[in-house]
Amino acid sequence: MKDDAPGPQATSAASDPPRNRIGSWVVLTVLVLLLLAAAVIGYLGWTSTDTSVPLSGYIAMAFGVIFSLAVGVGLMALLFYSSRAGYDEPAVLIPEPEDDSEAGKKDDGKGA
């Protein structure tokens, strides 16, 4: 009788992803073209006018970049802390223990 257990050569599909497929090359090509188009549009937008940016504009841009980086780093730190501290575990309902000593001493309304 043949055993249905997988042999040593058997691997799951998740552990051996397909490589060099045409779809992944198409996606990569489209993303690179979008990156190049964004870079060209950014360059043309930056150099198309003769207007100079005042010093206050560069200072405001620097503060915006620093603030955005601080928020991003802070949120990532909170994410890692939350994950390591166990706050990301699924919620579990903990039933309250029943106290038998209270149940036996119920007052049924009759005087003693």
C-alpha positions in Angstrom: 0.0 0.0 0.0 1.3 3.4 -0.9 1.9 5.9 1.9 0.2 9.3 1.3 2.8 11.3 3.4 4.9 13.7 1.5 8.4 12.6 0.7 11.6 14.5 1.5 11.5 16.2 -2.0 7.9 17.4 -1.6 7.6 21.1 -0.8 4.6 23.4 -0.5 3.8 26.0 -3.2 4.4 28.8 -0.7 8.0 27.8 0.1 8.9 27.6 -3.6 7.6 30.7 -5.4 7.8 30.8 -9.2 10.7 32.8 -10.5 11.3 35.0 -13.6 7.8 35.1 -14.7 6.8 37.5 -17.4 4.2 39.2 -15.2 6.7 40.3 -12.6 8.9 41.8 -15.3 5.9 43.7 -16.7 5.1 45.1 -13.3 8.7 46.0 -12.6 8.9 47.7 -16.0 5.7 49.7 -15.5 6.9 50.8 -12.0 10.3 52.0 -13.3 8.6 53.9 -16.1 6.3 55.6 -13.6 9.3 56.5 -11.5 11.1 58.0 -14.5 8.0 59.9 -15.5 7.5 61.4 -12.0 11.2 62.4 -12.0 10.9 64.1 -15.4 7.7 65.9 -14.4 9.3 67.0 -11.1 12.4 68.3 -12.8 10.4 70.2 -15.5 8.2 71.7 -12.8 11.1 72.7 -10.7 13.0 74.4 -13.5 10.2 75.8 -15.7 9.9 79.1 -13.9 12.4 81.9 -13.1 10.9 82.5 -9.7 13.3 82.1 -6.8 12.3 80.6 -3.5 13.0 82.8 -0.5 15.0 81.6 2.5 11.8 81.3 4.5 10.4 78.8 1.9 13.4 76.6 2.3 13.2 76.8 6.1 9.5 75.9 6.0 10.3 73.0 3.7 13.0 71.7 6.0 10.7 71.9 9.0 8.0 70.0 7.1 10.5 67.2 6.1 11.9 67.0 9.6 8.4 66.9 11.1 7.2 64.2 8.6 10.2 62.1 9.4 9.7 62.4 13.1 6.1 61.4 12.8 7.0 58.4 10.7 9.8 57.2 13.0 7.6 57.7 16.0 4.8 55.7 14.5 7.2 52.9 13.5 8.7 52.8 17.0 5.2 52.5 18.5 4.4 49.7 16.0 7.5 47.7 17.0 6.9 48.4 20.7 3.3 47.3 20.4 4.2 44.1 18.6 7.0 43.1 21.1 4.9 44.0 24.2 2.1 41.7 23.1 -0.5 44.4 22.5 -1.2 43.1 19.1 -2.5 39.7 20.3 -6.2 39.0 19.6 -8.7 39.8 22.4 -9.7 36.9 24.6 -12.8 36.9 26.7 -12.0 35.9 30.3 -15.1 34.8 32.1 -15.6 36.0 35.7 -15.3 33.3 38.3 -18.5 32.3 40.0 -18.3 32.7 43.8 -20.2 29.8 45.4 -20.0 31.3 48.9 -22.2 34.3 47.8 -24.7 32.0 46.0 -25.5 30.0 49.1 -26.1 33.0 51.3 -28.8 34.6 49.2 -31.5 36.3 51.1 -34.8 34.9 49.9 -36.9 37.6 51.6 -37.9 35.5 54.7 -36.8 36.7 58.0 -34.6 34.4 60.1 
